[in-house]
Amino acid sequence: MNTAIAVIDAVSILAFLAALVIVCFKYNKVFGEDVSFTLAILLFLSASFMTCVFLKWSGLVNTILIVEDTLGTLLPIGWMFLFYTMVHGIIKTETLNRQNALKQEISERTLAEIKARQYNIKLGVIVDNVSSALLMETAERKIEFANRLFCQMLSVPLTPDSLKGLDCQQSAKDYKNLFKHPEDFCASIEAAVSGGQEVYSELFETIDNRFYERDYIPVYDNNQLVYHLWIYRDVTHRVLAEKALESAAQEWRTTFDSISDMIAVTDVNHIITRINWSFASAFSAQPTQLLGFKACALIHGREGPEEDCPCVTARKICQPVTREYLHPDKKTSMEITSSPINDANGNTSGNILVIRDITERKLMQQQMIFQDRLASIGELVSGVAHELNNPLTSVIGFSDYLLQGETSGETKELLEYINRDAKRTASIVNDLMVFAREHPAGKSPLDINEILKRVLSLHTYLMKVKNITVQTHLSQDLPLVMGSSTQLHQVFSNIIVNAEQVMSKSDKAGELYIETRKANQAARIIIKDNGPGIEEDVIGKIFNPFFTTREVGCGTGLGLSICYGIVTGHGGSIRAESEPGNGATFIIELPCID
Amino acid sequence: MIEINEVIMFIVGAGLFLFIRLNAHYLTGIPHIKILTISFYILFTAFILTILEGLFLEDIINFLEHICYALSSIFLLIWCYAVLIRKSVS
């Protein structure tokens, strides 16, 4: 038993010694000096104690009881020191750590306070110098802060600092009369606050015609509403500029649409980007309906531009180009002017097309050419007539003289032939001189109805013989016309004689209808027959001198030319309308006396 | 027979036992503290057995006492190795 105990004790000694070696080897490396020292002492005491026990139980030494007891008593004390130094070290370390943490916390807090102070300074500068008026309320609708601009914009006679804590609902009611619609102002505030969502760009007009734009931003912290932020901006200049711009755009649009010419703006692909009402009306559409169409498709019915397309040419030469087109369907003449649109960089971005109906202008041009031709012929005829008059007078005079004398039958017949044809020639020459006369002489106020009655009275017999009925509808309030009675008599006589001749050749009974009426500032005379009418290809030539549809020798072709010359010489107009088979209508308009 | 030094060892050991229990939360900061406390508890058991061997079953309890000393020393060695050698290596 003793031996076993001794062996066990020996194991203990070896264990303590091994531990002591380890402690000595790692002295002051893992633990502090005090713990290492205490641990080493404890292990030394333990090893000493166990050595005494071993010696006692192994029977080697029997007189060390006092030492064993002493060491045995010191053993728990050594343990106590060990735990004490450990706990003390830990507490000391913890205290130190806590102090360090506290120091760090204090320094961090100090730093944070410095940063917060700097941030507040920066924020204050920004808030005071920002171009918007700012107002922040607490969730309970008390003013948290406002900047100076807010006080200025809403005419608040207080400093921003003194506003803090005021009730916002009451303040809104106090200052609502600054706005043109005060109830709307208050209602919009309540609606924004109760909505709890951002509201941007609400516009308000003040009673002094200024415009304020307002944003509302609710501020949340952990889903809890903490502040209401209101931002007001004075946008008077912007709103007025927008209104002016809108007005200018409207004015431009109205002007654009009021132009009687058709105007279209196209891009480089000939696609219409803008057109005016005239253009749209020509195609029986609304302006917006034609946007996106190709101009060439609308105007010419082609998918692509023509060879001499003015748009293409205008873009090439960077100058306006004008072309005339005859519309194939409407028989109207159009003048298309295409101007290139150049952007700021000088690049052509499209064309402006101005399309004008020049049908009337073309007709007037043709009329002017016709009148010019008439004038030339008149001058020529006048000269020739003067030259012919003298020899004709001789021929007629001498033939009359010879006829009065003794002449044989065949000679007399030939003389009569010469005399008749010479007189006929003189009549033609006389007509030519009337045609060529430039200014109608002897103008006086005339009653057209009276002239017509006189003309008709001269033709009553012939009309009756030729079975022609005359129907008149003469206006009683027809104004007087300044003119030559003789010339106008000739005009009406020529037209009625022509009608009489064509109706007498017709199988059906002739009907002549004569009407006078006032038309604007003119007296209109309508002379209508039920003869065969005038062919379409002839009607344009009937006023030409020497143009006649009668057989050779039966007409000079000057009658209607003379009429034309007289009427236009009176400042009036004459035109013929006819449908083949349904007679012809001559319409004469002569200016009235004011 | 109970000797005075054995009573002193027990009392000091009991005081230390209380100290360890009361300051357990501080000791958690020491690595492998469980091994060290087990070592002490075994030693404290040996102190109790030292007193008990004077009352009854002297031989057996004495033997157990020495066994406890040996176990305590081994646990202390293990603790030293674990804390000072392995810990420092890792």
Interface residues (C-beta under 8 A of the other chain):
Chain A: M1 A4 I5 I8 D9 V11 S12 I13 A15 F16 A18 A19 I22 V23 F25 K26 K29 V30 L39 L43 S46 M50 V53 W57 D69 T70 G72 T73 L75 P76 I77 W79 M80 F83 Y84 M86 V87 I90 I91 T93 E94
Chain B: E3 N5 E6 I8 M9 V12 G13 G15 L16 F19 I20 N23 Y26 L27 G29 I30 F40 L43 F44 F47 D59 N62 F63 H66 I67 Y69 A70 S72 S73 I74 L76 L77 W79 C80 Y81 V83 L84 I85 K87 S88
